[in-house]
């Protein structure tokens, strides 16, 4: 049983090694809120708010998440004795949406729960893999620079490659990559930048035999995606459209996609992620774990989640050194020959580096 003694929120700012650029956002400095829950026995669990500083990916931001945690969610949890992390869904049921705020606190509870059970987080979730395959995102640049970057990632053994596309940069880009890498496991992420008016342009991408096109249409849509999927040979992968297991059920029934991306922060945590995973598995829809420019704390949660059996496509989980000069966990998360070892230690299986947190910390709030 978990009885909360305190929850500490660390607001940190880190600079990415290279700016992250997509059709809907540009990130150079990454704000995060780290959530440390300590129980009355002195055991700590860690989570992380993966929202951004502005609402370009979802409606949530670092500021709104801080408010929800401090004034609403943490006070709710502190009044409860928690037997299992799944309880948080009922505890939070009267708080609408705010999935990233919920996920950060729920992640800390899952880590704490696994530690008190003397289990790895992966085993606590039901995962059975000892290693996971890693995919990589290739930043938007000139085609020669992107193919050079891909060549380096191929040498490092990455198993899946993702590029960002938009109606202004798609066919020529993919054609240029395919010319040099005809058999590369390649996918495209559209970040909702197309509409059904672009259907012929999207159909033209079928010739390149992509693994999938991720979220081509509106972020809140599953109906038009179903119409589009009927016209495309390339599988559609839904990302932003899926924020609950009910969304996933409806998308499957409509035929809106053939693949799903699961991000714990986007869907409200690991419990809902498991529900979506299980639903997709039952309907033979493969899933993969997406990334949110996380620190090693959330990356550790993602590794544990990706150890579940239906995560059959390499996710956006790569070496910490691709993003940060120094990460917040030890040992550093590393991809070796395109794979990451799933930790077997209790909880997230990594030591949180308080010295690094202190270095990048802007403020500390204890509740």
N, C-alpha and C positions, 0 to 999 in steps of 0.2 A: 504493500500500500504506500502511496505517495502523499505525504502531507507537506505542503509547501511552507518553507520558512521565509524565503525571499526570492525575488526575481530582479536581476540586474540587467539594465539595458545599456549597452556600450554603442555610442554613435561613432563610427569610424569613417575616414575618408582615405581612399587609396587611389593612386594614379595608375591606370592601365599602361602596360608597356607599349601598346599600340592602340589608337582610338578604335572603338567599335562603331562601324557604320552600317546602317541598313536604310531601307526606303522610308522608315518612319522615325528614326532616331539616330543620334550621334553621341556616344559616351566617351569621355576622356577621363574624368575623375568619377570614381564609383563610391557613392555613399552607401553604407550598410548599417543596419542595427543588429548587433549580436545580442542574443537572449540567453542569459545564464539563469537557470532555475536551480535553486538549492533547497533540498528538503530538510526536515527536522533532524535527520541523521547525518547531515553534512555532506551528502552526495549531490553532485552537480550534473545537470544535463544541459546541452547546448543546442540552440536553434539560431536561425538567421532570417531577417526580413530581406527578401530579394526584390522588393519594389524599387523603382528608380526615383530620382529626385523630382521628376516631372511625370505627368500621367500619359506618356506616349505609348506604353505597352498595354497597361490596363488603367482603370480609373484611380488605382491606389498610388500613393507616393510614400516616401520615407516619413514625411511629416504626418500624413493621415494615419499611417501605421503606428507611429509613436503615440498619437492620441488614443487610438483604439486599445493599444496594449496597456498604457498607463492608466487610463480612466475607466476602461470597460472590461477588457478580457482578463487581465491579471487579477483584478479584484474578484471576478467571478471564480477563477481557478483557486484562489487562496482560501475560499470558503469551503472547498470540496476536499474529500479524501478520495484519491484516485486509485482505483484498483487496476484499470487498464486504460491506455491512451484513447481507445475508441470512445470512452465516455465523453471526451471533449466535444464530440459532435452534438450530443444532447445538451451539454452545458452551454454551448454557443448557439443553440438553435434559434434563439430570439434575436440574434445579431445578424442582420442581413449582409450578405457578401463579405467584403473585406477579407478575402481569402488569404492574401499574403501575410497579413497581420496574424490571422488565426494559425496559419501554417508554421510561422516562426515559433510560436509558443508550443504548439503541438509537437514540433520537432524536438524541442527541449524535453518535453515530457517523454517522448519515445526513447530518447537517448538515456534519460534518467531511469526509465522503466527497464530498459535492457540491462543497464548496469546493475540494478538491484536484483535482476533475475540471473546475473552472472552469464549473460548471453551477449553475443554480438548483435548489433542492430539488424544486420542481415538475417540472422537466424530468428530473431524476435518477429520480424516481418514475414517469415516463411520462405526466405530465399535459400537456395541450395547451391548456387554457383560459387566456385572458389576464385574465379577471375571473370572479368567482363571485357568485351571488346569496346574499343574507343573510336569515336568518330571525331572529325575536326571541322571547324568552320574556316573557310578561306575568305579573307577580307577583300572587299571590293577595291579593285585597282585596275591598271591596264592589263590586258590579256597576257603579255609577256611576263609581267611581274607575278600575276596569279599563277601561271603555269610553272614559273620558277619556284614559287612557294609550294605548290602541289608536289613538285618533284622532291622537295625536301621532306614533306610529310609522308610521301610514299616510302622514302628511304627509312623514315622513322617507324614505319609499319602500321600507320593508321588504317583502319578498316572501312571507313566511309567518309565521303567528302561532301560538304555542303557549301553552296555559294548563294549569295543573295541576288535576287533578280527583281526587276520592275519592268513596266511597259517600255521604259526608255533604255533598258539594258538587259536583254534576255537572249534572243536568238543568236545574235552575233557572238555574245559572250560564251554561251554554251557550245556553239559550233567551234569556237577557237580552242576551248578546253578539250572537246572531243577529238579534234584533229590531232592533238598530241597524246591524248589518253583515251583511246577508243573503248577500252574495257574497264575504265575506272568506275568503282561503285559511287556514283555521283547523284546528288539530289539538289533541288533548287528550292529556296525559301522565298516566297513572294511577299510575306508580311502584309497581306490584305491589299495589295496595290493594284489589283485587277478588278474588272467587273465582267458581267456576262457579255458586254459589248466587245470584249477582247477575246472571245471564244476562239476565233480563227488563229489568233496569235498564240494562244495557249495550245491549241491543237497542233500547231507547227512544231512544238517542243516534243511531240510524240516520237519524231524521227530520231531523237538522241537517246532513246531508251534509258531515261532517268529512272532511278529507284522510286522517286515520288516528287510531286510538287507540293510544298507545304503552304497551307493557308493562302491560296490564291485570291479568295474573295473576302468579303467583309468579316470583321472580327467577331460579329455576333450572329453570323449566318450559318444555317445548315440546309436551308431549302434550296437556294441557288447552287450551293455546292453539289447537291444531289443532281440537279439538272446538268451541271458541268461534268460531273463524273460519268454520266451516261454518254457523253460525247468524247471523252478522253480515253485513250489506251493507257496513259500514264496514271498510276495510282495517285489519288489526292490524299494528303495527310492533313488532318485537322489539328490545330494548335489552339489559338485564342478562342475558337468557337466552343471548346470543351472545358467547362469549369466545374461540372458536377457529373456524377455517374448517370444522372437522368439525361443530361445533354448527350452523353455518349450513347445511351440506349436509343434515343430518338434519332441520332445521326446514323446509327447502324440500321435501324428500321427503315429510314428513308434512303439508305444507300449513298450517304453524303461523302463517304470516304472509304478507303481500303486499308488505311494505316492511321494510327493515332500517336501523337506526341504527348507524353505525360510529364508535366512539370509540377512537382509537389506544391510549390508556392502558388501557382496559378489555380490549382484545384482545391486549396485549403488544407493541404497536408498529406501525410503518408497514409492515413486511414482511407481517405477518399481516393488516393492514388491506387491503393490496393483494390478498391471496389471497381475502378475503371479497368485496371489490369485484368481482374477476374472476368468481368463482363466481356472484354475483348477476346480473352482466351476462349471463352465459351462460344464465341461467334467467329473464331478463326481469323481475328483481326490482329496482326502483329503490332506491337507497341515499342517505343523507344523513349529514352529519358532525355528531355531537352535541358538546355543550360540557360542560366540567367546572369552570367558574369559573376558567379559566386566566389566567396572565399572558400578555403578548404573545409570549413564547417558544413556548409550546405553541400559542397561537393562530396563530402563523406556520406551525408544522408542519401544523395543521389546514387552513389556506388552501392549502398545497401539495398536501395529500392530496385536498382537494375539487376540485382542478383535473383529476382523473381523470374520464373521460368518463361513467361511470355514476352520478356524483353529480348526479342530475337534480332533486333536491328541495333547496330552500334550507336550509342547515344552521344550527345555533346558533352562528354566527360573526358577531358584530356589533362595533360600535365599542368600543375599549378604554375610552372615556370613560363608557360605561354602567356600568362596574364600579369603575374606579380613578380616584383623583385624579391619579395619574401612573403611567404604565405603564413597563415595563422595557426597551422597545425604541423605537428612533427610525428612521424617522418613526413617529408614533403610528398604530395601525391604525384606519382610518376607513371607515365605510360612507357611500357617496355615491349617492344615488338608489337605495338598496337593493342596491348592489353593492360589492364589494371588489376592488381590483386585485391580481392575483397578481404578486408581486415577480419581477423578472427578474435581480436581482443574484445573486451566488454564494451557495450555501447557503440559509439561511432568508430572506436578502434584507433583513434588518433589522440595524441596529447595536444591540448589547446595551449598555444604559446602566449601566455599573458604578457610577456615582455614585448612581443610584436603588437599586441592589441594596444598596450600603453603608448607605443610609439606613434600609432595612427589614430588614437582616440581623441575625439573632439569634446565629448561629454560623457558622464556616467550618471545614471539615474537608478536608484535602488528603491524597490517598491515592496 
